[in-house]
């Protein structure tokens, strides 16, 4: 039972096959069995060896020619052949105004590079300029991109910059192209469309420049913005530089003149310049006092031309705070129109039985209207300004805060500093009923705003006072028949001896249905020139009217 039956393998082993094959007889044609052999003839082998030998001789001969006979010549030619990677410069994105008018474009340079051309000098501060690709001493580019240096060219550099292409070229010693390959196409930069109207910008800049030069101001700035979107329609800084000059880095004499100009052409006066605002803040103070119910539209305050405050430290002595003019009995609208210092001293700091806002509440309302903080406009280097308070004064001067400091802050003096873009934004909020928009410079931007916590009805009272200032008070120069304007003038003294004036004008138009707010400042003019900013807007409105512009009711 322990024995196992061996399993039978049905397959034939290979060794048996080979054994049978070796024993097979000669081929039997009838049975198709056996073995057939037909040897190759010797001629076949001779032919094969002959062909191989011939090929070998050809290869040896060619190698002899290349390396022995012509080796030195071919080596020299090879050394002078070159592979070049040619940069194909991508065109930088163009910049247009709100209507599609091109204000910055490209032209081709001598070596195929793209040269930036700026078509509207009044926009130099807004657009900025670029630096070009750079070559080494051998003329080889080691920097192959245009880079935005200032303005929107820098702010939106990634969007405007395209992608350079590449071409691989082989040339011989004579400069003849032997082959080309490795082509990578260029990709152009994006088009940047501004919210600015180039023609409005040009006319506004001309009005600021001519008025500043005529009245001997060293600089000026202006802003016009849409009150329902925050879109900036004009943003002027004077004096300015030429973007083309700065991009080219020449003429050197022109750049040197920029550096020596006391008007500081490299400063964007509209966004980076800070100025004591003077009386242009009075509409904001009025809106705050009315909303806080410290006063009503019917409140009357006597303006005899000064306030007399007893000195608590020196019996019998008084502090005298002067106004610019004795105006008599005024309500809030007349106080705005005629810029009553005494009214706003009283409303700001209090006097007699009239309670004042006080410095904390005063600064609260300034902050509500965006003063003392950056507006968020898409330009680098924006200044924030300054709202003085007791802590600031103690830290800077080591002195306590006095009532007089509150008085002066209530009329935009003392150490208060704002930018023109802040004032345009604040007045736009007065005009539109309390929407404090973030200013934008690009077309199509979604509006963004916060709400000023001022009573809309009281803002209407303030607007009426500003309109009265144009129809019958200090800004009658812009009481033009073709568009209704509301405005507030302002003068801020500056200099070590208050020997200079900064001239301000803020406002909006048209009065019935406000569309645009504006702010203008002329910097450091001679004493007594504080009212000249109104001449800027007069010239601008007249220019727009002559062109039948839609800004003043034209087509």
Secondary structure, DSSP 8 states (H G I E B T S, - for coil): ----------S--HHHHHHHHHT--B-BTTTTBSB------HHHHHHHHHHHHHHHHHHHHHHIIIIIISHHHHHHHHHH-EEEEEEE------EE-TT--EEEEEEE-TTS-EEEEE--GGGHHHH--EE--EE-TTS-EEE---EE-SHHHHHTHHHH--B-EEEEEEE-TT--EEEEEEEE--B----EEBSS-HHHHHHHHHHHHHHHHHHT-SEEEEEEEETTT-BEEEEEEES---HHHHHHT--HHHHHHHHH-TT-TTS-TTTT--B--GGGGHHHHHHHHHHTTSS-TT--EEE-SEEEEE-TTSTT-EEEEE-SS--EEE-HHHHHHHT-HHHHHHHHH-BTTB---HHHHHHHHHHHTTTTS----SSTT----B---HHHHHHHHS----HHHHHHHHTT-TT-BB-HHHHHHHHHHHHHTSEEE--B-BTT----EEE--S-HHHHHHHHHHHHHHHHHSTTGGG--SSS-EEEEEEEEEESTTS-EEEEEEEEEE-STT--EEEEEEEEEEETT-TTTHHHHHHHHHHHHHHTT-GGGT--
